Amino acid sequence: MRDDLAINQVLGLECVYLSLTERYQLDCFIGQYISTRNLHSVPNISDILRSTLEAYCATPPVMVNELNAWIDRTLGYRAFHPDFAPLDDL
């Protein structure tokens, strides 16, 4: 691990790093994940994500793109972009 990230890092999944200096608190990350996957209509999605994240085993710092990819693979979600139709609809 790089020395600059080892200093003052938060243990566990209390936060997710966007860059060396920017990070999401876990609640903000979950909100961002729900928005980018358009999961607002999924019942109890916040609880599902929290319980899924309990199984994530990586040492901090956890980068947002790595965690997004892991959740996508684990739960089968894909990022949503409002300018592009999902592949299933083409």
C-alpha atoms as an extended CHARMM CRD file, in Angstrom:
* protein
*
        90  EXT
         1         1  MET       CA              0.0000000000        0.0000000000        0.0000000000  PROA      1               0.0000000000
         2         2  ARG       CA              1.2350000000        3.4870000000       -0.7580000000  PROA      2               0.0000000000
         3         3  ASP       CA              2.3840000000        5.5200000000        2.2380000000  PROA      3               0.0000000000
         4         4  ASP       CA              0.2520000000        8.5570000000        1.3950000000  PROA      4               0.0000000000
         5         5  LEU       CA             -2.9370000000        6.4760000000        1.6240000000  PROA      5               0.0000000000
         6         6  ALA       CA             -1.8920000000        4.6680000000        4.7800000000  PROA      6               0.0000000000
         7         7  ILE       CA             -1.8790000000        7.8880000000        6.7870000000  PROA      7               0.0000000000
         8         8  ASN       CA             -5.2120000000        8.8170000000        8.4190000000  PROA      8               0.0000000000
         9         9  GLN       CA             -7.1920000000        6.1670000000        6.5930000000  PROA      9               0.0000000000
        10        10  VAL       CA            -10.5200000000        5.0210000000        7.9150000000  PROA      10              0.0000000000
        11        11  LEU       CA            -10.6810000000        1.3480000000        8.8290000000  PROA      11              0.0000000000
        12        12  GLY       CA            -13.3410000000       -0.8980000000        7.3170000000  PROA      12              0.0000000000
        13        13  LEU       CA            -15.8790000000        0.3190000000        4.8270000000  PROA      13              0.0000000000
        14        14  GLU       CA            -16.7360000000        3.5700000000        6.5110000000  PROA      14              0.0000000000
        15        15  CYS       CA            -15.6830000000        5.4090000000        3.3760000000  PROA      15              0.0000000000
        16        16  VAL       CA            -14.8830000000        4.8080000000       -0.2790000000  PROA      16              0.0000000000
        17        17  TYR       CA            -12.1090000000        6.7310000000       -2.0200000000  PROA      17              0.0000000000
        18        18  LEU       CA            -12.7040000000        8.6560000000       -5.2530000000  PROA      18              0.0000000000
        19        19  SER       CA             -9.0860000000        9.8560000000       -5.3870000000  PROA      19              0.0000000000
        20        20  LEU       CA             -6.1690000000       10.3700000000       -3.0430000000  PROA      20              0.0000000000
        21        21  THR       CA             -7.8830000000       13.3490000000       -1.4420000000  PROA      21              0.0000000000
        22        22  GLU       CA            -11.6020000000       12.7780000000       -2.0130000000  PROA      22              0.0000000000
        23        23  ARG       CA            -13.8000000000       10.1470000000       -0.4570000000  PROA      23              0.0000000000
        24        24  TYR       CA            -17.4480000000        9.2450000000        0.0230000000  PROA      24              0.0000000000
        25        25  GLN       CA            -18.8330000000        8.3480000000        3.4020000000  PROA      25              0.0000000000
        26        26  LEU       CA            -20.5960000000        4.9890000000        3.0930000000  PROA      26              0.0000000000
        27        27  ASP       CA            -24.0990000000        6.5240000000        3.0570000000  PROA      27              0.0000000000
        28        28  CYS       CA            -23.1230000000        8.8300000000        0.1780000000  PROA      28              0.0000000000
        29        29  PHE       CA            -21.5760000000        5.9300000000       -1.7380000000  PROA      29              0.0000000000
        30        30  ILE       CA            -24.7470000000        3.8600000000       -1.3630000000  PROA      30              0.0000000000
        31        31  GLY       CA            -26.8550000000        6.7960000000       -2.5980000000  PROA      31              0.0000000000
        32        32  GLN       CA            -24.5280000000        7.2760000000       -5.5710000000  PROA      32              0.0000000000
        33        33  TYR       CA            -24.6350000000        3.5680000000       -6.3910000000  PROA      33              0.0000000000
        34        34  ILE       CA            -28.4460000000        3.5060000000       -6.2870000000  PROA      34              0.0000000000
        35        35  SER       CA            -28.6150000000        6.5570000000       -8.5800000000  PROA      35              0.0000000000
        36        36  THR       CA            -26.0690000000        5.3490000000      -11.1350000000  PROA      36              0.0000000000
        37        37  ARG       CA            -27.7840000000        1.9510000000      -11.3670000000  PROA      37              0.0000000000
        38        38  ASN       CA            -31.3060000000        3.4440000000      -11.3500000000  PROA      38              0.0000000000
        39        39  LEU       CA            -32.2990000000        1.2070000000       -8.4270000000  PROA      39              0.0000000000
        40        40  HSD       CA            -34.7030000000        3.5760000000       -6.6570000000  PROA      40              0.0000000000
        41        41  SER       CA            -37.6320000000        1.2390000000       -7.3160000000  PROA      41              0.0000000000
        42        42  VAL       CA            -35.9420000000       -1.8610000000       -5.8210000000  PROA      42              0.0000000000
        43        43  PRO       CA            -37.4860000000       -2.5490000000       -2.3970000000  PROA      43              0.0000000000
        44        44  ASN       CA            -35.0040000000       -2.3100000000        0.5000000000  PROA      44              0.0000000000
        45        45  ILE       CA            -32.0870000000       -1.6530000000       -1.8660000000  PROA      45              0.0000000000
        46        46  SER       CA            -30.1210000000        0.2390000000        0.8110000000  PROA      46              0.0000000000
        47        47  ASP       CA            -30.3950000000       -2.7210000000        3.1750000000  PROA      47              0.0000000000
        48        48  ILE       CA            -29.4350000000       -5.1350000000        0.3920000000  PROA      48              0.0000000000
        49        49  LEU       CA            -26.3430000000       -3.0820000000       -0.4110000000  PROA      49              0.0000000000
        50        50  ARG       CA            -25.3300000000       -2.7680000000        3.2460000000  PROA      50              0.0000000000
        51        51  SER       CA            -25.5950000000       -6.5130000000        3.8260000000  PROA      51              0.0000000000
        52        52  THR       CA            -23.6990000000       -7.2050000000        0.5920000000  PROA      52              0.0000000000
        53        53  LEU       CA            -20.9440000000       -4.7880000000        1.6010000000  PROA      53              0.0000000000
        54        54  GLU       CA            -20.4580000000       -6.7150000000        4.8510000000  PROA      54              0.0000000000
        55        55  ALA       CA            -19.0700000000       -9.5510000000        2.7170000000  PROA      55              0.0000000000
        56        56  TYR       CA            -16.5670000000       -7.3110000000        0.9270000000  PROA      56              0.0000000000
        57        57  CYS       CA            -13.1020000000       -8.2880000000        2.0790000000  PROA      57              0.0000000000
        58        58  ALA       CA            -10.4430000000       -5.8690000000        0.9880000000  PROA      58              0.0000000000
        59        59  THR       CA             -8.0650000000       -3.7630000000        2.9520000000  PROA      59              0.0000000000
        60        60  PRO       CA             -8.5620000000       -0.0010000000        2.9170000000  PROA      60              0.0000000000
        61        61  PRO       CA             -8.2990000000        2.2030000000        1.0040000000  PROA      61              0.0000000000
        62        62  VAL       CA            -11.2070000000        0.9680000000       -1.0970000000  PROA      62              0.0000000000
        63        63  MET       CA            -11.5370000000        2.7750000000       -4.4200000000  PROA      63              0.0000000000
        64        64  VAL       CA            -15.0010000000        3.5670000000       -5.7720000000  PROA      64              0.0000000000
        65        65  ASN       CA            -14.4910000000        1.9340000000       -9.1870000000  PROA      65              0.0000000000
        66        66  GLU       CA            -13.2980000000       -1.3260000000       -7.5980000000  PROA      66              0.0000000000
        67        67  LEU       CA            -16.2380000000       -1.4400000000       -5.2070000000  PROA      67              0.0000000000
        68        68  ASN       CA            -18.7500000000       -0.5810000000       -7.9510000000  PROA      68              0.0000000000
        69        69  ALA       CA            -17.3930000000       -3.4200000000      -10.0910000000  PROA      69              0.0000000000
        70        70  TRP       CA            -17.4930000000       -5.8890000000       -7.1810000000  PROA      70              0.0000000000
        71        71  ILE       CA            -21.1100000000       -5.0390000000       -6.2960000000  PROA      71              0.0000000000
        72        72  ASP       CA            -22.1020000000       -5.2100000000       -9.9780000000  PROA      72              0.0000000000
        73        73  ARG       CA            -20.5930000000       -8.7000000000      -10.2810000000  PROA      73              0.0000000000
        74        74  THR       CA            -22.0200000000       -9.8440000000       -6.9500000000  PROA      74              0.0000000000
        75        75  LEU       CA            -25.5750000000       -8.5600000000       -7.4370000000  PROA      75              0.0000000000
        76        76  GLY       CA            -25.7430000000       -8.4450000000      -11.2470000000  PROA      76              0.0000000000
        77        77  TYR       CA            -26.4180000000       -4.7140000000      -11.6700000000  PROA      77              0.0000000000
        78        78  ARG       CA            -25.1640000000       -2.4200000000      -14.4290000000  PROA      78              0.0000000000
        79        79  ALA       CA            -24.5370000000        1.2990000000      -14.5380000000  PROA      79              0.0000000000
        80        80  PHE       CA            -27.3980000000        3.3510000000      -15.9680000000  PROA      80              0.0000000000
        81        81  HSD       CA            -26.8320000000        6.3040000000      -18.2690000000  PROA      81              0.0000000000
        82        82  PRO       CA            -29.8220000000        8.4880000000      -19.1520000000  PROA      82              0.0000000000
        83        83  ASP       CA            -28.5200000000        9.2160000000      -22.6730000000  PROA      83              0.0000000000
        84        84  PHE       CA            -28.2170000000        5.5590000000      -23.6910000000  PROA      84              0.0000000000
        85        85  ALA       CA            -30.9140000000        2.8880000000      -23.7970000000  PROA      85              0.0000000000
        86        86  PRO       CA            -30.1930000000       -0.3580000000      -21.9500000000  PROA      86              0.0000000000
        87        87  LEU       CA            -28.9530000000       -3.1190000000      -24.2800000000  PROA      87              0.0000000000
        88        88  ASP       CA            -32.0750000000       -5.1700000000      -23.5570000000  PROA      88              0.0000000000
        89        89  ASP       CA            -34.2360000000       -2.4260000000      -25.1270000000  PROA      89              0.0000000000
        90        90  LEU       CA            -32.3670000000       -2.1660000000      -28.4490000000  PROA      90              0.0000000000
